[in-house]
Amino acid sequence: MNIKTADEKQQKQALIAETALKMFEENDFYDISINAIAQRSHVAKGTVFNYFKTKENIFMHLLLVGYQDFFLQTLNQLQQAKLTTTDELKSFLLTNTKDLIENHLTLIKLNALRGPVLEGKASREETIEGRKKLYEVHEQLAQFIHDSFPSIDVKTANKIFIIQSSIASGLINLSNLDSFNQEPIPGNMDDFKVSILNDSMETFDFYLTGLLGK
């Protein structure tokens, strides 16, 4: 009888999730199948279903765990930075946004899929549990900002990171307006072009200036 320990189960789940993440970095969500994930993970298709009820569940898991890790990293960086002025905080948050887009773009892409695609077939119970864990990390991060800058309440500090993600995810959804199915639309449509990094940074800068001042 093959009975896996809790640690072995966690490792197997992580293998499947990490494989799916690598595939998402290379392919469109709709081009990825459970079969393909199983084959690339070197496990049976049934094994994938033992850990994730649907394909959408895999990517919802990746989204929630990925943002938990990113915000824990952000909290750690903030604690080490020992910021004392709102100008320093603004600079930190803009650098943090650049890091999110340059090094964690898959999180933004998954976040753009969350409402219209993932929630329809992801496990409600597991998603709610994952979101509660994410909320706890978010609250720790917001509380630290409030403790460092008392003029920024916890609710406002929380919203900073919600706005950060919303801007980037929104621009992801509006990118490629000058093309259809990855093929350029004939004619000059330069004003439809979006730079996810530059436009996110500029828009978030406007938001932070309004919130924190120059």
HELIX and SHEET records of a PDB file:
HELIX    1   1 ALA A    6  GLU A   26  1                                  21    
HELIX    2   2 PHE A   29  ASP A   31  5                                   3    
HELIX    3   3 ILE A   34  SER A   41  1                                   8    
HELIX    4   4 LYS A   45  TYR A   51  1                                   7    
HELIX    5   5 LYS A   55  ALA A   81  1                                  27    
HELIX    6   6 THR A   86  ASN A  103  1                                  18    
HELIX    7   7 LEU A  105  LEU A  113  1                                   9    
HELIX    8   8 ARG A  114  LEU A  118  3                                   5    
HELIX    9   9 ARG A  124  SER A  148  1                                  25    
HELIX   10  10 VAL A  154  LEU A  174  1                                  21    
HELIX   11  11 ASP A  190  PHE A  192  5                                   3    
HELIX   12  12 ILE A  196  LEU A  212  1                                  17    
SHEET    1   A 2 SER A 179  PHE A 180  0                                        
SHEET    2   A 2 GLU A 183  PRO A 184 -1                                        
END                                                                             
